[in-house]
Amino acid sequence: MNKIFIILGLSFVLLTIFSINITLAADGEYDLPNPLQTDSIATIIGRITKYMVGISGTIALLFFIYGGSLWLISAGRPDYVTKGRNAMVWSGIGLVVIFASYALVYLAYKIIGKA
């Protein structure tokens, strides 16, 4: 019974927070606000790409910190040193791949945008 109240309360809060305000225009039609504040698909894709690069870069940085911490606390144990070094190497490679993919997407966007 408590789960039902929790789900209903959470649903009510989420619906209240994320409700769309519909305003009645002068001509009788509904005017929905644009939460993206753009109508361009290219701009939306660019924003999504920017955020995805930021999130993946943050994850790669966290793995780099994890590898460094693992290497730091290894106390000379070769398996921990190897795990830490591998985590740092692969997160570095991941960062290179992330930035290279962002550069390729940016280049393609510029080429397509001028065509």
Summary of the structure (lengths in Angstrom):
residues: 115
radius of gyration: 23.7
end to end distance: 60.5
largest distance: 76.4
contacts: 243
relative contact order: 0.08
helix: 74%
strand: 3%
